[in-house]
Amino acid sequence: MKKAFLTLCLLAISSISFAQDMGKTYINLNYSGANIKQKHTAKISNNFGAGFTVGHTYYLHKEPVGDIFRFGLDATWCDINYNNFSYDYIERGDANRKTEETLHEGEIGMHIGPSVTITPTDKLDIRAYFRYAPSCAVLYDSVAEEVSFNYASMFVGGVSINYGVVGVGIETRFGSSKLNEYLFEDSGRGDSKTDKISTKLSGFRAYLSFRF
């Protein structure tokens, strides 16, 4: 099902781009604020994060509606996102013996979804969008020293303002995947857990945007 949906999305984008090459390419440099949550654990927030996004908006009509609105389809070809987390790991049998451990989490994916662009002047663009973002999520826990990765069903929505080529924007991101359980406490059964469990991913990104 996931492969079929992605194939249909790519075919739709190809058809639009073949029929008309109207629109703008966007490149975003992102600062990421993120949360991660697994069953039986508290939600933790990242220390820092960053990302890189490149894609293209295909306008669905040649002339603006009412000289101001353009409706389009956003196709993000590459979205790379990284987040760094830290948490207290409790050693077995002593709640006062804690060490700070690290989680590294990231996603690599693509987006597709509708957008609307408002152009009140020749150089000013205000854009709102919502996209489906099939991704590969990756998680590394410094306690288990294991890398896990899996398909992640993500969604992205946001707004941006551009004056000429340069602009700024903010977007929300949320979704889920199944990744290895990260460890908060030594259970005495070893530090390796290979069972993948439901992992919720959420947060926001603020970005510097270039559209041309």
C-alpha positions as CSV (number, residue, x, y, z in Angstrom):
1,M,0.0,0.0,0.0
2,K,2.7,2.5,0.9
3,K,4.7,1.7,-2.2
4,A,1.6,2.0,-4.4
5,F,0.7,5.3,-2.9
6,L,4.2,6.7,-3.4
7,T,4.3,5.5,-7.0
8,L,1.0,7.2,-7.7
9,C,2.3,10.4,-6.2
10,L,5.4,10.3,-8.3
11,L,3.3,9.6,-11.5
12,A,1.1,12.6,-10.7
13,I,4.1,14.9,-10.2
14,S,5.7,13.6,-13.4
15,S,2.5,14.3,-15.3
16,I,2.2,17.9,-14.0
17,S,5.9,18.7,-14.7
18,F,5.6,17.2,-18.2
19,A,2.5,19.3,-19.0
20,Q,3.8,22.6,-17.7
21,D,6.9,23.8,-16.0
22,M,5.3,26.6,-14.0
23,G,6.3,27.2,-10.4
24,K,9.2,27.8,-8.2
25,T,12.0,25.7,-6.6
26,Y,12.5,26.1,-2.9
27,I,15.6,25.4,-0.7
28,N,15.1,25.6,3.1
29,L,17.8,25.6,5.8
30,N,16.0,24.4,8.9
31,Y,16.4,24.8,12.7
32,S,14.5,21.9,14.3
33,G,12.7,21.6,17.6
34,A,11.6,18.0,18.2
35,N,9.9,15.7,20.6
36,I,10.1,11.9,20.8
37,K,7.8,9.6,22.8
38,Q,7.7,5.8,23.3
39,K,5.3,3.6,25.2
40,H,6.0,3.6,29.0
41,T,8.5,6.5,28.7
42,A,8.2,10.2,29.2
43,K,8.3,12.5,26.2
44,I,11.7,14.1,25.7
45,S,12.7,17.2,23.8
46,N,15.8,17.7,21.7
47,N,18.8,19.7,22.6
48,F,19.2,21.0,19.0
49,G,18.4,19.9,15.5
50,A,18.9,21.0,11.9
51,G,17.6,20.0,8.4
52,F,17.8,20.6,4.7
53,T,14.9,20.6,2.3
54,V,14.7,21.0,-1.5
55,G,11.7,20.8,-3.7
56,H,9.5,22.5,-6.3
57,T,6.0,24.0,-6.3
58,Y,4.0,23.2,-9.5
59,Y,1.3,25.8,-10.1
60,L,-1.9,24.2,-11.4
61,H,-3.0,27.2,-13.6
62,K,-1.2,29.7,-15.7
63,E,-2.8,32.9,-14.4
64,P,-3.4,33.9,-10.8
65,V,-7.0,33.6,-9.5
66,G,-8.2,37.2,-8.9
67,D,-4.7,38.4,-9.7
68,I,-3.5,37.2,-6.3
69,F,-4.0,33.5,-5.6
70,R,-2.1,30.6,-7.0
71,F,-2.9,27.0,-6.2
72,G,-0.2,24.4,-6.5
73,L,1.2,21.0,-5.7
74,D,4.4,20.9,-3.6
75,A,6.9,18.1,-4.4
76,T,9.8,18.0,-1.9
77,W,12.4,15.8,-3.5
78,C,14.8,15.6,-0.5
79,D,14.2,16.3,3.2
80,I,17.1,15.5,5.6
81,N,16.5,16.1,9.3
82,Y,18.6,15.5,12.4
83,N,17.9,15.8,16.2
84,N,20.1,15.4,19.2
85,F,18.5,14.3,22.5
86,S,19.9,13.6,26.0
87,Y,18.3,11.8,29.0
88,D,19.3,10.5,32.5
89,Y,20.0,6.8,32.5
90,I,19.6,5.2,35.9
91,E,22.0,2.4,36.8
92,R,20.6,-0.8,38.2
93,G,19.6,-0.7,41.9
94,D,20.6,2.9,42.6
95,A,18.3,5.8,41.5
96,N,21.0,8.2,42.6
97,R,23.5,6.9,40.1
98,K,22.6,8.5,36.8
99,T,24.6,9.1,33.7
100,E,23.6,11.4,30.9
101,E,23.1,9.5,27.7
102,T,22.4,10.6,24.1
103,L,19.9,9.8,21.4
104,H,20.5,10.6,17.8
105,E,17.4,10.7,15.7
106,G,16.8,11.6,12.1
107,E,14.6,11.2,9.0
108,I,15.2,11.2,5.3
109,G,12.1,11.6,3.2
110,M,10.0,13.2,0.4
111,H,6.9,15.3,0.6
112,I,3.8,15.8,-1.6
113,G,0.8,18.0,-0.9
114,P,-1.3,21.1,-1.9
115,S,-0.2,24.7,-1.4
116,V,-1.7,28.1,-1.9
117,T,0.4,31.2,-2.7
118,I,-0.8,34.7,-2.2
119,T,1.1,37.4,-4.1
120,P,-0.1,40.9,-3.0
121,T,2.8,42.5,-4.8
122,D,5.2,41.4,-7.5
123,K,8.0,40.4,-5.1
124,L,6.0,39.4,-2.0
125,D,4.8,35.7,-1.7
126,I,2.9,34.3,1.2
127,R,2.4,30.6,1.0
128,A,0.6,28.0,3.1
129,Y,0.9,24.2,2.6
130,F,0.2,20.8,4.0
131,R,2.1,17.7,2.8
132,Y,2.3,13.9,3.3
133,A,6.0,13.0,4.0
134,P,6.9,9.3,3.7
135,S,10.3,8.9,5.3
136,C,12.9,6.6,6.7
137,A,13.4,7.3,10.4
138,V,16.7,6.4,12.1
139,L,17.4,6.1,15.9
140,Y,20.7,5.5,17.7
141,D,20.8,5.1,21.5
142,S,24.2,5.5,23.2
143,V,23.3,2.9,25.9
144,A,22.3,0.1,23.6
145,E,24.8,1.2,20.9
146,E,22.5,0.0,18.2
147,V,21.0,1.7,15.2
148,S,17.4,1.1,14.3
149,F,15.5,2.4,11.2
150,N,12.1,1.9,9.8
151,Y,9.4,3.5,7.6
152,A,7.9,6.7,9.2
153,S,4.5,8.1,8.2
154,M,5.0,11.9,8.6
155,F,3.0,15.0,7.9
156,V,4.2,18.6,7.4
157,G,2.2,21.8,7.4
158,G,3.4,25.4,7.5
159,V,3.5,29.0,6.2
160,S,6.3,31.0,4.6
161,I,6.9,34.6,3.5
162,N,9.3,35.5,0.7
163,Y,10.3,38.8,-0.6
164,G,12.0,38.2,-3.9
165,V,14.3,35.1,-3.5
166,V,14.8,35.2,0.3
167,G,12.2,34.4,2.9
168,V,11.4,32.8,6.3
169,G,9.0,30.2,7.4
170,I,7.8,27.9,10.1
171,E,6.2,24.4,10.0
172,T,4.9,21.7,12.2
173,R,5.9,18.1,11.8
174,F,4.3,15.0,13.3
175,G,4.0,11.3,12.6
176,S,5.1,7.9,13.9
177,S,7.4,4.9,13.3
178,K,8.4,1.7,14.9
179,L,12.0,1.9,16.3
180,N,14.1,0.1,18.9
181,E,13.1,1.0,22.5
182,Y,15.5,3.4,24.1
183,L,16.6,2.8,27.7
184,F,16.0,4.9,30.8
185,E,17.0,2.3,33.4
186,D,19.2,-0.8,33.7
187,S,16.9,-3.8,34.0
188,G,19.7,-6.3,34.6
189,R,18.8,-8.0,31.3
190,G,21.5,-6.3,29.3
191,D,21.6,-3.1,27.5
192,S,20.4,-4.4,24.1
193,K,16.8,-4.2,23.1
194,T,15.9,-5.2,19.5
195,D,12.1,-5.1,19.7
196,K,10.7,-2.3,17.6
197,I,7.9,-0.4,19.4
198,S,5.6,2.5,18.4
199,T,7.6,5.8,18.4
200,K,5.8,9.2,18.1
201,L,7.7,12.0,16.4
202,S,6.6,15.6,16.6
203,G,8.0,19.2,16.6
204,F,8.5,22.3,14.5
205,R,11.0,23.7,12.2
206,A,11.9,27.4,11.6
207,Y,13.7,28.0,8.3
208,L,15.4,30.4,6.0
209,S,14.0,29.9,2.5
210,F,15.3,30.5,-1.0
211,R,12.7,30.4,-3.8
212,F,13.5,30.9,-7.5
